[in-house]
């Protein structure tokens, strides 16, 4: 089916208690977009959710009410100037054609009530080739009259031509979308810090709170038992998100760890992220000892933070929210290529419990001093932050859909 081919499928009007939702997520650098999307999908329990994923496959189990559809993977090249793929399906242009047709035919077949789109049009401009045909067909009644909602994180990366960028976003929002959900606590980070034209948005704008899973009550004891670490021992968890960046941090943490001198037994668990280059992972693993454990990834990361006495990490959205949920003291090294991670971590650090690492702080001896100080204090901070964004997203959306289902 060509996306431009007219079609007028019949769609029965459903109650909000019986929803079919398509949630679109395209991750290109780390894992944060995917896991935040998965957490939101999880909150729509009792409804049929189709998670459309367009990045590298995460091979993660999904809840029973969620069905994942993996588009042939596409990502951004190292310069973020164009799309690339390591798929054997064909060229980038051939993959784009397959993805466009697959997404369009999914809507023809499934006739969803709601289309939630992560980040676009605030980002992922390069993926408009597959999204805009669906938006246009919905508005032109060639597809079912799905409501279209933008699912957006707290902080936007800066653009070279801010005026042109914001104009493009406003036009797209007002033309194709029915609501904007911002996954932030407005008391902590508001979108207008990184987007100046909020007043020009003509659709509902809702702050949902931050999105993160909560660690379970027994997670701390279970993880420490698994690692063979007693209550009197100290555990440091170091991580680099997806792992495409962050080797420098993890290398510094391991070197600093060897300089820590405490009476208590101290252990280090390192997570490189699934996307770190194999050579870099090997170099870190070669530095491992009986007290330094290096792994690529764990689906139980929030539980590990709950078990930890200190987290040392990058400052991506998901990691920061996991830190807040686990109430673990933290040292964070923001990604330096844009403002996103630094701005978020600056707001959180003002509440205490989180300290921002500068490049100079990665000198191993100095980093060891910072790590030691946190391990001695052993204070678990409390953050006055709304972390129930996934539940708020589902509740608001379902209520809004019920109010508007006959319009």
C-alpha positions, 0 to 999 in steps of 0.5 A, a space after each residue: 500500500 502506497 502511503 498516498 493511496 486513499 483508504 477509508 477504513 471503518 472504525 467503531 467508536 470505542 470507550 476509553 476503557 477499551 483503547 488501542 494505542 500505537 506508541 512510536 519511539 525512535 532511539 538513535 544514541 542511547 537507551 533512554 527514549 526506549 525505556 521511557 517509552 516502555 514505562 509509559 506503555 506499561 502504565 496503559 495496563 488493560 488496553 492494547 498497546 503496540 510499541 513501534 520501535 525504530 532503533 537498534 533492537 533492545 530484545 527486552 521483555 514487554 508486558 502482556 498488554 504490549 506488542 512490539 513492532 520493530 521497524 528495520 533499524 535506522 540511526 544517525 551517523 557519527 556526525 548526526 548529519 544523516 541516517 545510517 543502518 547496518 541492516 542487510 535489508 538494503 540501502 538507507 533509501 530502501 529501508 526508509 521505503 520499507 519502514 514508511 510502508 510498514 508503519 502506514 499499513 500498520 495503521 490501516 490494519 490496526 485502526 488505533 484510537 491513539 497515536 503517541 509519538 515520542 519526541 517528534 516534532 521537537 526532534 527526529 526531524 529525519 524521520 518525518 518521511 514515515 510519520 508525516 504520511 500517517 499524520 496527513 492521512 489521519 487528518 484527510 480521513 484516509 486513515 482512522 481518526 486517531 488522536 495524535 499526542 506528542 510524548 516529550 522529555 523535559 529538556 531539548 537540545 539546542 539547535 543552530 537556527 533556533 527561530 527556524 526550528 521553533 517555527 517548524 515545531 509550532 507548525 507541526 504541533 498545531 497542524 497534526 497533533 491534538 495534545 502535548 505531554 511533557 514528562 517533567 515536574 514543572 516545579 523542577 524543569 519547565 519546557 520554556 527553559 529550552 523552548 521559547 514559543 510555548 504561548 504559540 501552541 494551540 493544543 493542550 499542554 500537560 506536565 505529567 511528572 517525570 517517568 521512571 520505574 520504582 525499585 521494589 521493597 526487597 530489591 536492595 537486599 536481593 541485589 546485595 545478596 546476589 553480589 555477596 555484599 553484606 550490610 557493612 560493605 559499600 557498593 558503587 554502581 557506575 554506568 554510561 547509559 547506552 554506552 556510545 559515549 562514556 568510556 572516559 568516565 568508566 575508565 576514570 571510575 575504575 582507576 579511582 576505585 583502586 585508590 579508595 581506602 576505607 575500613 569497610 569492604 568496597 565493591 564496584 559494579 560497572 555497566 558499560 551499556 549495550 552500545 559501547 564498542 567491543 574494544 572499549 568494553 574489553 579494555 574495561 573488563 581487563 581492569 576487573 578484579 574480584 571487587 570490580 565487576 564489569 557488565 554490559 547491561 542489566 534490566 534490573 538497573 533500578 534495583 542495582 541503584 537501590 542496592 548501591 551506596 553511590 552512583 557514578 554516571 552520565 546524566 541522561 533522563 532515565 539514569 537521573 530519574 532512576 537515581 531519584 527513585 532509588 534515593 542514592 547519592 550520585 556523581 554525574 558527568 553530563 554529556 558535553 555536546 549539548 546542554 540537555 544533561 547539564 541543565 537537568 543535573 543542575 536543577 537536581 543538584 540544587 536539591 542536594 544528593 547529586 554532584 556534577 562532575 567536571 572534566 577536571 574531576 575525572 583525575 583518578 585521585 581527585 575522583 577517588 576523594 569525591 567517591 570516598 566522601 560520599 561513601 563515608 557520609 552514607 546519606 540517602 537523599 530525599 527528592 521532592 519530585 513527582 516521579 509518577 509520570 507514566 501513571 499520570 500520562 495514562 490517567 490524563 490521556 484516558 480521561 481526555 480521550 473519554 471526554 473527546 471520543 464523540 468529537 
